């Protein structure tokens, strides 16, 4: 994929996801999407990875920041990396900057960070492994690398609750009946002031298992509901999470939110202004132009934003034939 930035061409990161985390619904939670991004992944998540000037030899890398502060959870790895020219293959490991000077303040108090490159991810995480992102907190980030300084601020929201949780079991009606309204698909939650866009993520928790979750268990495996549809020609085709925007605090889950049958987790994210704008900026995985006006990173590219969420598990039963 290529992203246009004011006349310059860019490539989109190959491993963006959740994850957030992450269409009517698109990457896992923001953690794996937003991030696997998830795949948020964030978190998951389409993340800008490279840009190219008209003359490749004159190419100057830009500083990219990718960070999502999800209240109540462990802090996702804060990705700090350089953009890369189109004639180079993007790799997050190769693009990452392990020796950046990264300062993170939580309500004005410094958070000690360390760089990791392991099964958890690649990026900067708190040295204190018990650290959890706080609700209603302000996080200020300063990054110095590549002779540049990037700054951004993220704000996490207050806790909120379901008003109407999704049904724990849903019966898929079949492709020819997807448009028939079903009361069991309606959900609602406590609305939050100043929130113009909620983000809903639907994650399949087990793309292989199906029958073992039934009572009594049966010998049946999981499979996709749709193969050549929606994301089939995009890098997010195999993501286990689908994300979608909702402007109000109630919605009807549409059947297209599900790529597979079986065990799922739905999450509703209430984010700060820049969390909302970032999903607009990447078009939930489909936008091919980078708009600097939708980013809060001063002196660089990307996003540093905050959110809180509610979740529930759903089991989608196969249609009765």
C-alpha positions, -999 to +999 in steps of 0.1 A: +000+000+000+011+036-006+001+066+013+003+101-002+016+129+020+013+163+003+029+152-029+052+126-014+047+089-015+047+067+016+043+030+023+021+016+050+035-007+076+032-044+067+024-055+103-002-030+112-032-046+126-053-047+163-047-048+182-066-020+176-076-045+172-081-036+144-156-015+071-189-019+090-166-036+114-130-044+109-077-049+146-080-087+184-083-058+207-064-027+202-036-046+218-032-071+191-049-054+163-041-018+174-025-030+174-008-076+160-024-033+158-031-046+169-020-072+150-034-019+184-021-031+169-026-013+178-041-013+186-046-027+167-041-006+133-027+009+094+004+027+105+026+050+084+060+035+078+078+051+050+081+082+027+100+090-004+112+123-018+113+127-056+150+120-055+157+089-034+193+099-026+179+130-009+155+111+012+154+123+049+137+098+073+109+112+094+103+104+131+072+082+136+054+077+169+028+050+175+013+049+210-020+040+225-027+044+262-056+020+270-069+025+306-069-004+329-045-024+308-007-029+306+008-002+285+012-013+249+048-011+235+054+025+224+067+023+189+094+048+179+107+043+144+120+060+113+101+062+080+117+044+051+119+051+013+097+031-011+127+013-026+134-003+008+114-031+024+097-021+056+105-040+088+094-027+122+125-042+137+148-025+112+130+008+114+127+009+152+150+033+171+162+015+203+183+043+215+158+072+213+154+095+243+119+089+254+102+108+283+067+098+294+049+117+322+017+104+339-001+134+354+033+151+356+051+122+372+079+104+351+074+068+340+106+049+336+108+031+303+130+004+287+133-008+251+121-044+243+123-066+213+107-099+222+074-119+221+056-090+238+065-066+209+090-041+198+091-007+215+093+011+248+074-002+279+075+007+316+103-008+336+078-016+363+060-047+350+030-041+373+023-007+356-012-002+344-026+028+324-048+049+346-083+062+339-088+099+337-051+105+333-030+128+311+001+114+295+028+137+280+053+122+256+086+137+243+108+117+219+142+128+207+158+109+178+172+114+143+181+150+153+144+157+158+120+162+187+084+149+187+058+157+213+023+146+219-003+143+247-028+115+254-058+116+278-076+085+290-113+086+297-134+078+328-147+042+332-181+035+316-205+006+316-229-013+294-265-003+295-275-033+273-248-059+269-248-081+238-264-115+240-238-141+251-250-165+223-262-155+188-276-177+161-264-169+126-294-167+103-277-174+070-263-151+043-298-146+027-312-133+060-285-110+072-305-079+066-335-090+087-334-070+120-327-090+151-333-076+186-305-098+200-280-076+181-288-044+198-263-030+223-259+003+242-235+018+267-231+050+288-224+079+265-194+101+273-194+139+269-172+152+240-171+118+223-181+122+186-169+087+176-168+054+194-148+025+180-162-010+181-139-040+177-151-075+171-124-102+177-126-139+169-109-156+199-105-190+182-104-193+145-100-231+146-121-243+176-159-244+175-176-277+186-156-279+218-174-248+231-209-263+226-229-282+253-225-310+248-193-307+228-192-320+192-164-327+168-167-296+146-141-271+136-145-234+130-146-217+095-149-183+080-184-170+072-170-150+043-138-154+023-139-132-008-155-102+007-148-068+023-110-071+031-100-099+007-077-077-013-061-058+016-034-064+042-061-067+069-078-097+052-065-122+078-069-100+108-090-116+135-105-082+145-128-059+126-132-023+137-159+002+129-171+037+139-203+044+158-213+081+164-237+074+193-238+052+224-260+026+210-258+003+179-270-028+163-242-053+157-243-063+121-236-098+109-208-085+087-189-078+119-182-115+121-156-131+099-158-165+117-183-184+137-175-194+173-160-175+202-157-137+200-150-107+221-166-073+214-150-041+227-163-006+226-136+021+229-142+056+241-111+076+232-098+111+234-100+135+205-068+121+188-078+085+193-110+093+173-091+113+147-065+086+142-091+061+132-105+087+108-069+093+095-063+057+086-099+051+073-102+020+095-075+004+073-086+018+039-073+054+035-043+058+013-035+094+021-019+107+053-035+139+067-012+157+091-042+176+105-055+144+120-024+137+140-014+152+173+023+144+170+042+177+168+076+172+150+068+138+136+042+114+122+017+090+138-004+092+169-002+091+207-037+088+221-057+074+250-090+054+255-110+033+279-132+004+269-158-021+278-160-057+266-182-088+264-178-123+250-202-136+223-205-171+208-218-172+172-235-204+163-235-217+128-267-214+108-291-243+110-293-260+076 
